[in-house]
């Protein structure tokens, strides 16, 4: 089974829109990080961030952004470990480090957007 | 094929729509969440023939939605393919327990997705044939109904028994296990040794009842979070479990045998229906076996023959006495379901 050019064009169009939305998502994640860092309803912010990175984990690699998917997956795992009562002392710093890597990758992909 | 795809990510929904359309499935309805999906199902004039459900969604997650769909009489057997970004076995196991028939891991490849949907379509075609047969039979006389037959070697679908998967779903489950889960899984095959006698002495309905009763006995002794089993045909049941997280008791065969004995099963004429059980060796994927291969399933079924030769026959009833003759040696062309020994 081969996929025709029309299909490839439509996927490219979805990919382009996804890239545009990445910038918006980056800003959302940054705001959530701020709330977590400064304890402003941090638990809900963590839940929201987890839902956000989970979506990225599935959608980004399917659209060809493998590295973003990988880092989003690691971020989701890090957040889950923060909810674990047996979490290690460096779990928080791991989480912030990982999130920064994800945001950097997202900014980089968003800046490559033609829009 | 009429498909309902449910995901809370708009991009995934768009991708599914395009990917399915490009691979020959243009009749796709999209829902951005479980509540919308249930409303769409309710409003639909014709039933959906396949579901694609994301697992992790807010409010009602995909596993709960799967269970809701299965509760609808019209969708008791409709293929449900789960979409998940997670490879954790826990989610997959819960989805199968809720009635899923298959799953696709995100990121998904378009052609792989098409393959899974094509399998669902085949399953639908088989079901339609069966339903057509049932409808035809319903219009015939009682005599014709009584003459309905079930092929001894064919898998039988058992309903409403915890942990039971139909044979195709069971194969999907084994084939799609993540690498870690695959190598920590073990399989055990059990056979009703006197299945030919039971099959010969029962009509189709009673035979199905016997297969279901035995499945219930297995379920009572075997069901767990990561445990599933199937009926492969020819009296063979195959169980899969995670030997690391949920090892099984050494005496599980005896326990199942006891449960069956306590059921005091009888034939239609009132004579006792005795069941003798043979268990194979526990099989685990070898270090060189290919991840996702079904060879371990075949190995588990084949090991029954060796076990039988080792005289591991267990009595179904305390009153039952083992025959004094030597154990029967299966002919080389004997078949257990679709697998030749």
Interface residues (C-beta under 8 A of the other chain):
Chain A: X1 X3 X4 X7 X10 X11 X14 X17 X18 X21 X51 X54 X55 X57 X58 X59 X60 X61 X62 X63 X66 X69 X73
Chain B: X8 X9 X11 X12 X14 X15 X18 X21 X22 X23 X54 X56 X58 X83 X84 X85 X106 X107 X108 X110 X111 X114
